[in-house]
């Protein structure tokens, strides 16, 4: 099996936000990165987003301009699967959340990648066992799940399925550390991993307080921020995740479980989407951006 | 009705930890405080605990030694209900969580206090409507609920019941601000208020991850602290609340609801209590004190 020191090139499959950030995080830590997507346009967007992230890092003095240039030069793009696969030591997949699609894409790369390549999925909601067989190399496959923004929320879930080689789990744990991440190794598969499971419980409870007419979103955030001393509360967090995403997950579980609380929470979130309010990205969510009320210095002391 | 500027003396009924801290917070902000308890011993303990808090504040340069002396001089104690009641403008009750007992105690003080006195309960789990009638002055009564430690977790839930005079709610909101607290006014009664409801959901989810064998307490905390950038995670928080208290609440809801998750979580917490591990106060909980692993600088980067 490949050893940690042999890993040089990381293949990112799917160049959306997660793929961009994971790729950039690897390049920041010296790895060569190959960004693969089926669409040329997605790659062009990814390249310009990565350039913007790098400019931001330079501005924040996280890296120098020279470093930014060197990092950018370590990132390659292609729409050709064969080229993408050729020298991959570790593959990180971030394609849409469909187990059949993920299995198909990874199965395709199994034909093209060298035998040594470790396969990982960045799925947020699925379990690796759902498509481990379809990858064609189940023992070299595990979930390796990042959080946004990858460089600040630097925790990675390492979640093997029952058939994952333990050496692969160990290698991924060390690799996580090498790219500046805190690895959380799960002892068994769990939907929502560790952090997402807790965040979901917190957000569900926060939304219910508003849906039940107990308090306003701002007061709920005020209570959380005032005691936890965090710069953001549950409703600010939802705006940053995107209310479309929060709704999608809430609606998914509401439909599966049929619980009245979940159904009411999903309906509540939908009223925001119907007004085009999806959070930070639309400029409107529970708060107005770019200067949301919760970020104002007097926020905690403004009772509603 | 009494106005905010007329409020001078605060009567604290029940001199346990909450009563001590609420009383001290009022005295810190210039109010005269009368600590009442049925037991002389409880008052003696309260006085020495308050002195220790003040010494700590002086050490941390929150206040000067002269200020500490003046604050201490504003705090009086008595086991005589009549003396306690005589000049009370606002009463804060922190006796054990039993609606019959609370109603009985407040009903007794209703006979002894001047008509102007505003009555409040610091109950964590009950609703004011459960014993509003028993107080004898329901329209001048609401929940006014603090968090520990009162000076740092400076959020107060102001929770009226259906019969509370709105002027009382307004007065309590202003009073909260005058004693350095962030008031959260609830639009209707809700068990667990705002913050506690969310914290319970978070802790339940965290405990379940361990009970289900997904991750260790330390890894759960690591994931939360790594992403939320907080100095403590869900298991550290439980140690600080006290595992006996966390178990009591979990067990209460498990018995009422009968849900398998809650029952399993309560049984898990019980294994700690059976070993005498109640958290910080016993020196052992999920962590060992006074130097818990999560407070060590390398904690986040120690994968288990």
Interface residues (C-beta under 8 A of the other chain):
Chain A: X147 X153 X154 X155 X157 X173 X177 X182 X183 X184 X185 X186 X187 X188 X190 X193 X194 X195 X197 X198 X200 X201 X202 X204 X205 X206 X208 X209 X212 X213 X214 X215 X216 X219 X220 X222 X223 X224 X226 X227 X228 X229 X230 X234 X300 X301 X303 X304
Chain B: X147 X152 X153 X154 X155 X157 X173 X177 X182 X183 X184 X185 X186 X187 X188 X190 X193 X194 X195 X197 X198 X200 X201 X202 X204 X205 X206 X208 X209 X212 X213 X214 X215 X216 X219 X220 X222 X223 X224 X226 X227 X228 X229 X230 X234 X300 X301 X303 X304
